[in-house]
């Protein structure tokens, strides 16, 4: 049996890589200094940078190396991210190659500032808002 594969009760290699399904979650408050547009909107690149941080932790956990981002595919900007939001950024390993890892990412707004109620008012959203999704490929040393 090799590295990250599992064996069934008979001791036979099942071919399932235990890294598939690994999920890492970060949370980040979005400060007003990060807003670049009217309405205190934050650019979409912010979510992609957060995905990079999550991917780094995934690579460290799965391979003992920070890895390198190779590409994004299917990036979808679904809702606005604003200053005063709290984002939950998650990544889940979907596929493992010899040196590559395919990861599904989601950035979800879980808290939002409420300046209409007061300068520092905010709330936890009853229904989180999926702001950005993407699939990314990272590579690690062989």
Secondary structure, 3 states (H helix, E strand, C coil): CCCCEEECCCCCEEEEECCCCCEEEEEEECCHHHCCEHHHECCCHHHHHHHHHHHHHHHHHHHCCCCEEEEEEEEEECCCCECCCEEEEEEEEEEECCCEEEEEEEEEEEEEECCCCCCCCEEEEEEEEEEEEEEEEEECCC
